[in-house]
Amino acid sequence: MAITLTQIRAFMAVRSTGSVHAAAGHLLVSQPSVSAAVAALASELDAPLFERHGRGVRLTPSGEAFAPYAAEVLGLLEQGRNAAQEAAHPERSKIRLVAVNTAGEYLVPPLIQAYRRIHPEVSILLEVGNRATVFDRLDARRADIGIGGRPPGRRLIGYPFVGNELLVVGKQVPADLVDTPWLLREEGSGTRLAAERLLADLGMSGGGGATPELLTLGSNGAVKQGLAVGLGVTLISRFAVARELREGALTAISVPGTPLNRPWHVLFPEASLRRPAARAFGDFLRSAPCRTLIEKLL
């Protein structure tokens, strides 16, 4: 018996929801059909895929090992579907774009708007997440193009797209950075990782030296609200605070080693067949008009 798409979809649904009941609701099928599909898949693989965990289930080591391959199969099929539809109906092309939070919030929307003025027939679906989300979506072929940090040693390729300056910012310059709380993004954020490295370089991350209070606020919006009320200082992209710096609502703080330059890259799955619409959007991101628009945002 061969592995079927029904089995793979059932497996991925249980993985993402944590229970057969929730997976059945997500797939709009009965619980017995989900259970049967997952059991048949486990039998075909000759390995257990889930184990009981509280009121739900979780992946076994075998399930963890199989999951990336299952995600890539579904992602490739979705890319194939889009390629076929694009060939049949070029006027209804669709691009799946995933971007790290800061780029997705402050940079990408005006670029999408500018591109759609030129190509109004193209639909661009934007997903925003942290760097781990961007890499995972591209790895699983759930996105055609990504915008994020330098590609890691994985199955991704890319090229530098735009400079991304990270600078220390606060409502005002504090008397002592050690006595001032530092506002951090969520775990998995590239900006948080850069902030932790900066604090270590400044000798403010333990090891016998004085350490500041670290407050995790979890998003650019929350961090900026904290800055606005004087809660502390943060390391943040210039794109995220360009307007506040121009208007004087926030102040750039001179700190040794800053600003940091962490360029954003245009990212693609390695060896992936790129549809014409995705290639054209990638070319636009490298064009002179796009660079001019980006400069205006700062």
ZADO-1210 file (C-alpha; in nm, 4 decimals, padded with zeros to 6 digits):
<atoms>
<atom x="00.0000" y="00.0000" z="00.0000" code="MET" pos="1"/>
<atom x="00.1411" y="00.3438" z="-00.0966" code="ALA" pos="2"/>
<atom x="00.1414" y="00.6601" z="00.1124" code="ILE" pos="3"/>
<atom x="-00.1478" y="00.8865" z="00.0114" code="THR" pos="4"/>
<atom x="-00.2036" y="01.2616" z="00.0294" code="LEU" pos="5"/>
<atom x="-00.5007" y="01.1985" z="00.2566" code="THR" pos="6"/>
<atom x="-00.2707" y="01.0296" z="00.5055" code="GLN" pos="7"/>
<atom x="-00.0121" y="01.3071" z="00.4879" code="ILE" pos="8"/>
<atom x="-00.2750" y="01.5799" z="00.5307" code="ARG" pos="9"/>
<atom x="-00.4256" y="01.3960" z="00.8276" code="ALA" pos="10"/>
<atom x="-00.0808" y="01.3545" z="00.9840" code="PHE" pos="11"/>
<atom x="00.0031" y="01.7238" z="00.9426" code="MET" pos="12"/>
<atom x="-00.3345" y="01.8316" z="01.0771" code="ALA" pos="13"/>
<atom x="-00.2940" y="01.6220" z="01.3917" code="VAL" pos="14"/>
<atom x="00.0609" y="01.7538" z="01.4293" code="ARG" pos="15"/>
<atom x="-00.0502" y="02.1180" z="01.4106" code="SER" pos="16"/>
<atom x="-00.3639" y="02.0877" z="01.6254" code="THR" pos="17"/>
<atom x="-00.2393" y="01.8371" z="01.8835" code="GLY" pos="18"/>
<atom x="-00.5448" y="01.6107" z="01.8703" code="SER" pos="19"/>
<atom x="-00.7437" y="01.3905" z="01.6350" code="VAL" pos="20"/>
<atom x="-01.0654" y="01.5728" z="01.7298" code="HIS" pos="21"/>
<atom x="-00.9243" y="01.9155" z="01.6382" code="ALA" pos="22"/>
<atom x="-00.7665" y="01.7782" z="01.3208" code="ALA" pos="23"/>
<atom x="-01.1004" y="01.6347" z="01.2099" code="ALA" pos="24"/>
<atom x="-01.2642" y="01.9737" z="01.2614" code="GLY" pos="25"/>
<atom x="-00.9893" y="02.1429" z="01.0654" code="HIS" pos="26"/>
<atom x="-01.0165" y="01.8996" z="00.7748" code="LEU" pos="27"/>
<atom x="-01.3988" y="01.8834" z="00.7907" code="LEU" pos="28"/>
<atom x="-01.3978" y="01.5043" z="00.8140" code="VAL" pos="29"/>
<atom x="-01.4855" y="01.2511" z="01.0841" code="SER" pos="30"/>
<atom x="-01.2522" y="01.1583" z="01.3684" code="GLN" pos="31"/>
<atom x="-01.2469" y="00.7893" z="01.2663" code="PRO" pos="32"/>
<atom x="-01.1299" y="00.8837" z="00.9160" code="SER" pos="33"/>
<atom x="-00.8417" y="01.0893" z="01.0605" code="VAL" pos="34"/>
<atom x="-00.7468" y="00.8102" z="01.3004" code="SER" pos="35"/>
<atom x="-00.7570" y="00.5561" z="01.0180" code="ALA" pos="36"/>
<atom x="-00.5423" y="00.7712" z="00.7899" code="ALA" pos="37"/>
<atom x="-00.2773" y="00.8282" z="01.0556" code="VAL" pos="38"/>
<atom x="-00.2777" y="00.4589" z="01.1526" code="ALA" pos="39"/>
<atom x="-00.2379" y="00.3560" z="00.7876" code="ALA" pos="40"/>
<atom x="00.0512" y="00.5989" z="00.7458" code="LEU" pos="41"/>
<atom x="00.2239" y="00.4659" z="01.0570" code="ALA" pos="42"/>
<atom x="00.1778" y="00.1116" z="00.9263" code="SER" pos="43"/>
<atom x="00.3219" y="00.2064" z="00.5860" code="GLU" pos="44"/>
<atom x="00.6237" y="00.3690" z="00.7511" code="LEU" pos="45"/>
<atom x="00.6525" y="00.0868" z="01.0053" code="ASP" pos="46"/>
<atom x="00.7027" y="00.3461" z="01.2791" code="ALA" pos="47"/>
<atom x="00.4802" y="00.5063" z="01.5464" code="PRO" pos="48"/>
<atom x="00.4074" y="00.8719" z="01.4665" code="LEU" pos="49"/>
<atom x="00.2160" y="00.9965" z="01.7742" code="PHE" pos="50"/>
<atom x="00.1986" y="00.9236" z="02.1436" code="GLU" pos="51"/>
<atom x="-00.0464" y="01.0270" z="02.4116" code="ARG" pos="52"/>
<atom x="00.0276" y="01.3572" z="02.5834" code="HIS" pos="53"/>
<atom x="-00.2238" y="01.4880" z="02.8356" code="GLY" pos="54"/>
<atom x="-00.5591" y="01.5109" z="02.6618" code="ARG" pos="55"/>
<atom x="-00.4017" y="01.5178" z="02.3184" code="GLY" pos="56"/>
<atom x="-00.1115" y="01.3667" z="02.1311" code="VAL" pos="57"/>
<atom x="00.2405" y="01.4672" z="02.0365" code="ARG" pos="58"/>
<atom x="00.4914" y="01.3483" z="01.7811" code="LEU" pos="59"/>
<atom x="00.7202" y="01.0567" z="01.8541" code="THR" pos="60"/>
<atom x="01.0853" y="01.0825" z="01.7408" code="PRO" pos="61"/>
<atom x="00.9760" y="00.9019" z="01.4226" code="SER" pos="62"/>
<atom x="00.6989" y="01.1539" z="01.3704" code="GLY" pos="63"/>
<atom x="00.9396" y="01.4434" z="01.4229" code="GLU" pos="64"/>
<atom x="01.1743" y="01.2948" z="01.1649" code="ALA" pos="65"/>
<atom x="00.8957" y="01.2460" z="00.9091" code="PHE" pos="66"/>
<atom x="00.7240" y="01.5844" z="00.9539" code="ALA" pos="67"/>
<atom x="00.9635" y="01.8030" z="00.7465" code="PRO" pos="68"/>
<atom x="00.9318" y="01.5678" z="00.4509" code="TYR" pos="69"/>
<atom x="00.5531" y="01.5634" z="00.4771" code="ALA" pos="70"/>
<atom x="00.5440" y="01.9439" z="00.4929" code="ALA" pos="71"/>
<atom x="00.7664" y="01.9709" z="00.1870" code="GLU" pos="72"/>
<atom x="00.5492" y="01.7284" z="-00.0118" code="VAL" pos="73"/>
<atom x="00.2395" y="01.9379" z="00.0547" code="LEU" pos="74"/>
<atom x="00.4292" y="02.2591" z="-00.0134" code="GLY" pos="75"/>
<atom x="00.5624" y="02.1316" z="-00.3464" code="LEU" pos="76"/>
<atom x="00.2143" y="02.0235" z="-00.4517" code="LEU" pos="77"/>
<atom x="00.0799" y="02.3677" z="-00.3683" code="GLU" pos="78"/>
<atom x="00.3600" y="02.5246" z="-00.5729" code="GLN" pos="79"/>
<atom x="00.2742" y="02.2898" z="-00.8594" code="GLY" pos="80"/>
<atom x="-00.0918" y="02.3859" z="-00.8367" code="ARG" pos="81"/>
<atom x="-00.0011" y="02.7539" z="-00.8516" code="ASN" pos="82"/>
<atom x="00.2327" y="02.6932" z="-01.1469" code="ALA" pos="83"/>
<atom x="-00.0409" y="02.5146" z="-01.3421" code="ALA" pos="84"/>
<atom x="-00.2943" y="02.7867" z="-01.2666" code="GLN" pos="85"/>
<atom x="-00.0464" y="03.0580" z="-01.3590" code="GLU" pos="86"/>
<atom x="00.0270" y="02.8899" z="-01.6926" code="ALA" pos="87"/>
<atom x="-00.3433" y="02.8613" z="-01.7680" code="ALA" pos="88"/>
<atom x="-00.4393" y="03.2048" z="-01.6352" code="HIS" pos="89"/>
<atom x="-00.1367" y="03.4412" z="-01.6325" code="PRO" pos="90"/>
<atom x="-00.3689" y="03.7262" z="-01.5434" code="GLU" pos="91"/>
<atom x="-00.4423" y="03.5601" z="-01.2062" code="ARG" pos="92"/>
<atom x="-00.0887" y="03.4990" z="-01.0804" code="SER" pos="93"/>
<atom x="-00.0307" y="03.4537" z="-00.7074" code="LYS" pos="94"/>
<atom x="00.2872" y="03.5013" z="-00.5024" code="ILE" pos="95"/>
<atom x="00.3285" y="03.3699" z="-00.1485" code="ARG" pos="96"/>
<atom x="00.5656" y="03.5999" z="00.0385" code="LEU" pos="97"/>
<atom x="00.6910" y="03.5537" z="00.3951" code="VAL" pos="98"/>
<atom x="00.8856" y="03.8252" z="00.5780" code="ALA" pos="99"/>
<atom x="01.0398" y="03.8758" z="00.9207" code="VAL" pos="100"/>
<atom x="00.8275" y="04.0908" z="01.1495" code="ASN" pos="101"/>
<atom x="01.0015" y="04.4263" z="01.1106" code="THR" pos="102"/>
<atom x="01.0329" y="04.4021" z="00.7333" code="ALA" pos="103"/>
<atom x="00.6774" y="04.2730" z="00.7053" code="GLY" pos="104"/>
<atom x="00.5384" y="04.5571" z="00.9140" code="GLU" pos="105"/>
<atom x="00.7384" y="04.8570" z="00.7915" code="TYR" pos="106"/>
<atom x="00.8999" y="04.7763" z="00.4569" code="LEU" pos="107"/>
<atom x="00.7088" y="04.5200" z="00.2547" code="VAL" pos="108"/>
<atom x="00.3551" y="04.6724" z="00.2398" code="PRO" pos="109"/>
<atom x="00.4610" y="04.9834" z="00.0424" code="PRO" pos="110"/>
<atom x="00.6683" y="04.7615" z="-00.1884" code="LEU" pos="111"/>
<atom x="00.3665" y="04.5414" z="-00.2553" code="ILE" pos="112"/>
<atom x="00.1585" y="04.8508" z="-00.3250" code="GLN" pos="113"/>
<atom x="00.4200" y="04.9824" z="-00.5699" code="ALA" pos="114"/>
<atom x="00.4450" y="04.6470" z="-00.7478" code="TYR" pos="115"/>
<atom x="00.0694" y="04.6127" z="-00.7832" code="ARG" pos="116"/>
<atom x="00.0527" y="04.9534" z="-00.9482" code="ARG" pos="117"/>
<atom x="00.2661" y="04.8006" z="-01.2234" code="ILE" pos="118"/>
<atom x="00.1078" y="04.4536" z="-01.2154" code="HIS" pos="119"/>
<atom x="-00.2461" y="04.4882" z="-01.0732" code="PRO" pos="120"/>
<atom x="-00.3314" y="04.1350" z="-01.1867" code="GLU" pos="121"/>
<atom x="-00.0833" y="03.9770" z="-00.9424" code="VAL" pos="122"/>
<atom x="-00.2067" y="03.8698" z="-00.5992" code="SER" pos="123"/>
<atom x="00.0598" y="03.8799" z="-00.3262" code="ILE" pos="124"/>
<atom x="-00.0148" y="03.6907" z="-00.0051" code="LEU" pos="125"/>
<atom x="00.2021" y="03.8158" z="00.2805" code="LEU" pos="126"/>
<atom x="00.2771" y="03.6184" z="00.5977" code="GLU" pos="127"/>
<atom x="00.4740" y="03.7846" z="00.8771" code="VAL" pos="128"/>
<atom x="00.6703" y="03.5974" z="01.1445" code="GLY" pos="129"/>
<atom x="01.0061" y="03.5711" z="01.3157" code="ASN" pos="130"/>
<atom x="01.3186" y="03.4459" z="01.1418" code="ARG" pos="131"/>
<atom x="01.2465" y="03.0837" z="01.2341" code="ALA" pos="132"/>
<atom x="00.9026" y="03.1076" z="01.0732" code="THR" pos="133"/>
<atom x="01.0493" y="03.2555" z="00.7545" code="VAL" pos="134"/>
<atom x="01.3087" y="02.9800" z="00.7209" code="PHE" pos="135"/>
<atom x="01.0563" y="02.7049" z="00.8017" code="ASP" pos="136"/>
<atom x="00.8003" y="02.8288" z="00.5455" code="ARG" pos="137"/>
<atom x="01.0628" y="02.8399" z="00.2725" code="LEU" pos="138"/>
<atom x="01.2063" y="02.5014" z="00.3694" code="ASP" pos="139"/>
<atom x="00.8583" y="02.3472" z="00.3500" code="ALA" pos="140"/>
<atom x="00.7861" y="02.5208" z="00.0148" code="ARG" pos="141"/>
<atom x="00.4963" y="02.7037" z="00.1790" code="ARG" pos="142"/>
<atom x="00.6284" y="03.0338" z="00.0431" code="ALA" pos="143"/>
<atom x="00.7742" y="03.1352" z="-00.2923" code="ASP" pos="144"/>
<atom x="00.9915" y="03.4211" z="-00.1663" code="ILE" pos="145"/>
<atom x="01.1125" y="03.5270" z="00.1774" code="GLY" pos="146"/>
<atom x="01.2582" y="03.8467" z="00.3176" code="ILE" pos="147"/>
<atom x="01.4756" y="03.8049" z="00.6240" code="GLY" pos="148"/>
<atom x="01.8273" y="03.7718" z="00.7557" code="GLY" pos="149"/>
<atom x="02.1180" y="03.5973" z="00.5911" code="ARG" pos="150"/>
<atom x="02.0212" y="03.2419" z="00.4929" code="PRO" pos="151"/>
<atom x="02.1584" y="02.9862" z="00.7392" code="PRO" pos="152"/>
<atom x="02.3401" y="02.6712" z="00.6449" code="GLY" pos="153"/>
<atom x="02.0203" y="02.5121" z="00.5237" code="ARG" pos="154"/>
<atom x="01.8480" y="02.4571" z="00.1914" code="ARG" pos="155"/>
<atom x="01.7967" y="02.8272" z="00.1256" code="LEU" pos="156"/>
<atom x="01.9693" y="03.0695" z="-00.1061" code="ILE" pos="157"/>
<atom x="01.9445" y="03.4454" z="-00.1280" code="GLY" pos="158"/>
<atom x="02.1104" y="03.7777" z="-00.1910" code="TYR" pos="159"/>
<atom x="02.1360" y="04.0985" z="00.0136" code="PRO" pos="160"/>
<atom x="01.8345" y="04.3151" z="-00.0515" code="PHE" pos="161"/>
<atom x="01.8538" y="04.6233" z="00.1666" code="VAL" pos="162"/>
<atom x="02.0649" y="04.7457" z="00.4567" code="GLY" pos="163"/>
<atom x="01.8967" y="04.7141" z="00.7949" code="ASN" pos="164"/>
<atom x="02.0504" y="04.9311" z="01.0663" code="GLU" pos="165"/>
<atom x="01.9875" y="04.8297" z="01.4262" code="LEU" pos="166"/>
<atom x="02.0355" y="05.1114" z="01.6744" code="LEU" pos="167"/>
<atom x="01.9718" y="05.1670" z="02.0420" code="VAL" pos="168"/>
<atom x="01.6702" y="05.3900" z="02.0985" code="VAL" pos="169"/>
<atom x="01.4882" y="05.5357" z="02.3964" code="GLY" pos="170"/>
<atom x="01.2535" y="05.8188" z="02.4861" code="LYS" pos="171"/>
<atom x="01.5619" y="06.0034" z="02.6035" code="GLN" pos="172"/>
<atom x="01.9285" y="05.9286" z="02.6663" code="VAL" pos="173"/>
<atom x="01.9536" y="05.7473" z="03.0040" code="PRO" pos="174"/>
<atom x="02.2163" y="05.8316" z="03.2626" code="ALA" pos="175"/>
<atom x="02.3329" y="05.4678" z="03.2766" code="ASP" pos="176"/>
<atom x="02.2416" y="05.1850" z="03.0390" code="LEU" pos="177"/>
<atom x="02.2987" y="04.9241" z="03.3093" code="VAL" pos="178"/>
<atom x="02.0379" y="05.0819" z="03.5365" code="ASP" pos="179"/>
<atom x="01.7876" y="05.1101" z="03.2502" code="THR" pos="180"/>
<atom x="01.5571" y="04.8223" z="03.1503" code="PRO" pos="181"/>
<atom x="01.6166" y="04.6790" z="02.8032" code="TRP" pos="182"/>
<atom x="01.3065" y="04.5900" z="02.6047" code="LEU" pos="183"/>
<atom x="01.3422" y="04.2700" z="02.4031" code="LEU" pos="184"/>
<atom x="01.1459" y="04.0975" z="02.1299" code="ARG" pos="185"/>
<atom x="01.0215" y="03.7392" z="02.1566" code="GLU" pos="186"/>
<atom x="01.2402" y="03.4292" z="02.1504" code="GLU" pos="187"/>
<atom x="01.3285" y="03.3380" z="01.7925" code="GLY" pos="188"/>
<atom x="01.3526" y="03.7009" z="01.6824" code="SER" pos="189"/>
<atom x="01.6693" y="03.7992" z="01.4976" code="GLY" pos="190"/>
<atom x="01.6572" y="04.1422" z="01.6628" code="THR" pos="191"/>
<atom x="01.6442" y="03.9825" z="02.0070" code="ARG" pos="192"/>
<atom x="01.9448" y="03.7665" z="01.9214" code="LEU" pos="193"/>
<atom x="02.1369" y="04.0753" z="01.8065" code="ALA" pos="194"/>
<atom x="02.0425" y="04.2590" z="02.1286" code="ALA" pos="195"/>
<atom x="02.1626" y="03.9710" z="02.3457" code="GLU" pos="196"/>
<atom x="02.4939" y="03.9636" z="02.1589" code="ARG" pos="197"/>
<atom x="02.5315" y="04.3400" z="02.1962" code="LEU" pos="198"/>
<atom x="02.4730" y="04.3195" z="02.5709" code="LEU" pos="199"/>
<atom x="02.7318" y="04.0429" z="02.5924" code="ALA" pos="200"/>
<atom x="02.9828" y="04.2530" z="02.3971" code="ASP" pos="201"/>
<atom x="02.9181" y="04.5434" z="02.6336" code="LEU" pos="202"/>
<atom x="02.9774" y="04.3199" z="02.9358" code="GLY" pos="203"/>
<atom x="02.6158" y="04.3508" z="03.0500" code="MET" pos="204"/>
<atom x="02.5020" y="03.9898" z="03.0310" code="SER" pos="205"/>
<atom x="02.6391" y="03.8365" z="03.3492" code="GLY" pos="206"/>
<atom x="02.9803" y="03.6887" z="03.4004" code="GLY" pos="207"/>
<atom x="03.0464" y="03.9000" z="03.7093" code="GLY" pos="208"/>
<atom x="02.9491" y="04.2353" z="03.5589" code="GLY" pos="209"/>
<atom x="02.6408" y="04.4466" z="03.6250" code="ALA" pos="210"/>
<atom x="02.3364" y="04.3414" z="03.4223" code="THR" pos="211"/>
<atom x="02.0300" y="04.5480" z="03.3296" code="PRO" pos="212"/>
<atom x="01.6718" y="04.4329" z="03.3741" code="GLU" pos="213"/>
<atom x="01.5455" y="04.2562" z="03.0603" code="LEU" pos="214"/>
<atom x="01.1780" y="04.2863" z="02.9701" code="LEU" pos="215"/>
<atom x="01.0322" y="04.0724" z="02.6903" code="THR" pos="216"/>
<atom x="00.7473" y="04.2541" z="02.5163" code="LEU" pos="217"/>
<atom x="00.7167" y="04.0277" z="02.2154" code="GLY" pos="218"/>
<atom x="00.6474" y="04.2566" z="01.9196" code="SER" pos="219"/>
<atom x="00.7665" y="04.5781" z="01.7594" code="ASN" pos="220"/>
<atom x="00.4394" y="04.7455" z="01.8472" code="GLY" pos="221"/>
<atom x="00.4659" y="04.6547" z="02.2151" code="ALA" pos="222"/>
<atom x="00.8327" y="04.7579" z="02.2275" code="VAL" pos="223"/>
<atom x="00.7518" y="05.0954" z="02.0709" code="LYS" pos="224"/>
<atom x="00.4704" y="05.1522" z="02.3191" code="GLN" pos="225"/>
<atom x="00.7162" y="05.0778" z="02.5976" code="GLY" pos="226"/>
<atom x="00.9645" y="05.3252" z="02.4513" code="LEU" pos="227"/>
<atom x="00.6955" y="05.5910" z="02.4186" code="ALA" pos="228"/>
<atom x="00.6173" y="05.5834" z="02.7917" code="VAL" pos="229"/>
<atom x="00.9842" y="05.5710" z="02.8928" code="GLY" pos="230"/>
<atom x="00.9814" y="05.2084" z="03.0065" code="LEU" pos="231"/>
<atom x="01.3375" y="05.1493" z="02.8870" code="GLY" pos="232"/>
<atom x="01.5623" y="05.1305" z="02.5820" code="VAL" pos="233"/>
<atom x="01.5890" y="04.8791" z="02.3016" code="THR" pos="234"/>
<atom x="01.7876" y="04.7695" z="01.9998" code="LEU" pos="235"/>
<atom x="01.5580" y="04.8127" z="01.7013" code="ILE" pos="236"/>
<atom x="01.5600" y="04.8534" z="01.3249" code="SER" pos="237"/>
<atom x="01.5746" y="05.2103" z="01.1974" code="ARG" pos="238"/>
<atom x="01.2835" y="05.1206" z="00.9677" code="PHE" pos="239"/>
<atom x="01.0636" y="05.0593" z="01.2726" code="ALA" pos="240"/>
<atom x="01.1296" y="05.3980" z="01.4345" code="VAL" pos="241"/>
<atom x="01.2127" y="05.6221" z="01.1369" code="ALA" pos="242"/>
<atom x="00.9098" y="05.8473" z="01.1850" code="ARG" pos="243"/>
<atom x="00.9512" y="05.8747" z="01.5629" code="GLU" pos="244"/>
<atom x="01.3179" y="05.9702" z="01.5211" code="LEU" pos="245"/>
<atom x="01.2322" y="06.2334" z="01.2606" code="ARG" pos="246"/>
<atom x="00.9618" y="06.3824" z="01.4824" code="GLU" pos="247"/>
<atom x="01.1752" y="06.3727" z="01.7972" code="GLY" pos="248"/>
<atom x="00.9419" y="06.1376" z="01.9842" code="ALA" pos="249"/>
<atom x="01.2331" y="05.8940" z="02.0305" code="LEU" pos="250"/>
<atom x="01.6082" y="05.9448" z="02.0517" code="THR" pos="251"/>
<atom x="01.8945" y="05.7444" z="01.9069" code="ALA" pos="252"/>
<atom x="02.1460" y="05.6571" z="02.1792" code="ILE" pos="253"/>
<atom x="02.5169" y="05.6348" z="02.1057" code="SER" pos="254"/>
<atom x="02.6370" y="05.2924" z="02.2196" code="VAL" pos="255"/>
<atom x="02.9759" y="05.1348" z="02.1326" code="PRO" pos="256"/>
<atom x="02.9401" y="04.8878" z="01.8474" code="GLY" pos="257"/>
<atom x="02.6209" y="05.0417" z="01.7105" code="THR" pos="258"/>
<atom x="02.4534" y="05.0890" z="01.4771" code="PRO" pos="259"/>
<atom x="02.4681" y="04.7270" z="01.3668" code="LEU" pos="260"/>
<atom x="02.4095" y="04.6483" z="01.0016" code="ASN" pos="261"/>
<atom x="02.2046" y="04.3318" z="00.9545" code="ARG" pos="262"/>
<atom x="02.1005" y="04.3385" z="00.5871" code="PRO" pos="263"/>
<atom x="01.7753" y="04.1800" z="00.4875" code="TRP" pos="264"/>
<atom x="01.7993" y="03.9235" z="00.2092" code="HIS" pos="265"/>
<atom x="01.5611" y="03.8063" z="-00.0588" code="VAL" pos="266"/>
<atom x="01.5368" y="03.4311" z="00.0064" code="LEU" pos="267"/>
<atom x="01.4355" y="03.1343" z="-00.2062" code="PHE" pos="268"/>
<atom x="01.4222" y="02.7592" z="-00.1478" code="PRO" pos="269"/>
<atom x="01.7353" y="02.6082" z="-00.2993" code="GLU" pos="270"/>
<atom x="01.6872" y="02.4293" z="-00.6332" code="ALA" pos="271"/>
<atom x="01.3230" y="02.5336" z="-00.6371" code="SER" pos="272"/>
<atom x="01.1471" y="02.5874" z="-00.9702" code="LEU" pos="273"/>
<atom x="01.0529" y="02.9549" z="-00.9631" code="ARG" pos="274"/>
<atom x="00.7369" y="03.0518" z="-01.1399" code="ARG" pos="275"/>
<atom x="00.7469" y="03.3549" z="-01.3721" code="PRO" pos="276"/>
<atom x="00.5459" y="03.5654" z="-01.1278" code="ALA" pos="277"/>
<atom x="00.7865" y="03.4899" z="-00.8419" code="ALA" pos="278"/>
<atom x="01.0904" y="03.5604" z="-01.0591" code="ARG" pos="279"/>
<atom x="00.9409" y="03.8915" z="-01.1750" code="ALA" pos="280"/>
<atom x="00.8733" y="04.0043" z="-00.8173" code="PHE" pos="281"/>
<atom x="01.2260" y="03.9072" z="-00.7161" code="GLY" pos="282"/>
<atom x="01.3614" y="04.1156" z="-01.0045" code="ASP" pos="283"/>
<atom x="01.1502" y="04.4106" z="-00.8910" code="PHE" pos="284"/>
<atom x="01.3006" y="04.3916" z="-00.5421" code="LEU" pos="285"/>
<atom x="01.6456" y="04.4390" z="-00.6977" code="ARG" pos="286"/>
<atom x="01.5414" y="04.7254" z="-00.9250" code="SER" pos="287"/>
<atom x="01.6359" y="05.0944" z="-00.9030" code="ALA" pos="288"/>
<atom x="01.2725" y="05.2095" z="-00.8522" code="PRO" pos="289"/>
<atom x="01.2443" y="04.9739" z="-00.5552" code="CYS" pos="290"/>
<atom x="01.5661" y="05.1095" z="-00.4004" code="ARG" pos="291"/>
<atom x="01.4400" y="05.4665" z="-00.4459" code="THR" pos="292"/>
<atom x="01.1157" y="05.3811" z="-00.2688" code="LEU" pos="293"/>
<atom x="01.3038" y="05.2201" z="00.0209" code="ILE" pos="294"/>
<atom x="01.5200" y="05.5304" z="00.0662" code="GLU" pos="295"/>
<atom x="01.2052" y="05.7410" z="00.1015" code="LYS" pos="296"/>
<atom x="01.0866" y="05.5230" z="00.3896" code="LEU" pos="297"/>
<atom x="01.3853" y="05.6352" z="00.5976" code="LEU" pos="298"/>
</atoms>
